[in-house]
Amino acid sequence: MTTPITADQVEQFHQDGFLVVDSLFSPEETRRILEVAHTDPEIAAEAKENENFEGDGVTTRLVYRPTLGDNAYSAVASSRRLVGPMEQIYSSPMNHYYTLNMLKDPGTGGWEWHQDYGYHYKEFFYPHFITVMVALEPATKENGCLRVVKGSNQLGRLEHSSLGSQLIANRSRVDLALEQMEEVHCELSAGSVLYFDGNVLHASHPNHSQISRWSLVIAYAPTSNIWVREEESTLTKVTPLDDEQLEEAIRRHEAAVGG
Ligand SMILES: O=C(O)CCC(=O)C(=O)O
């Protein structure tokens, strides 16, 4: 199955800086990937606790993966279903930059307002940078769904400074953006996907509910973007996987974790 987005959706992405595509992955695929993640010893071993200070000091748990591998998360990251819309948006093949397993369990933390290109302009010449959130569980206001400022991609890159483990966008500019622009709570059903531009301001509240909100957060840049650091990049050009290859990769990972 391929899921091309329409020309209107491409335009909407460029205008608003984000786009939700509902049910890109089926409930069954999502359930299986979540189950793999729950039984994956690598997740338990590699989960980091970040302190993204938001006043209440709870930590944000995630696994950072700078490269693609033979696992279900990388297969999702490389799937044609997920990558096709980005190739349409940028009229370019895509490089994978990193994948995060975001482990937003009850009682874990959120993120202060930032732009992903606020971090990654150090690596990329152009602000052509895109992040994709794949909901493995429903994301709601209650469990700390992502909040975006609609149209904030038009502001360009704002100044960022360190706070705890995070870089945060200049507070007075964020306040002005929130005054002038609309804040959108991106509630997602499991299997739905949020694409957001590298310059979109985004944040999320801690998860104060009893319901977990695991997701994959995957960053890409079109291959036409220029890497500007001296050290070699871990960028990998994505060869899009068809549905059968995605299914096989999920099956291999299930077998590897004893599913
Ligand atoms: O998962 C979240 O709540 C936020 C993730 C995020 O802001 C990011 O990866 O840049």
The ligand as a Gaussian input file, in Angstrom:
#p B3LYP/6-31G(d) Opt

LIG

0 1
 O        7.516000      13.275000      22.505000
 C        7.336000      14.429000      22.873000
 O        6.492000      14.718000      23.692000
 C        8.159000      15.566000      22.328000
 C        9.292000      15.157000      21.464000
 C       10.062000      16.317000      20.984000
 O        9.757000      17.439000      21.252000
 C       11.220000      16.124000      20.122000
 O       11.651000      14.962000      19.905000
 O       11.761000      17.120000      19.632000

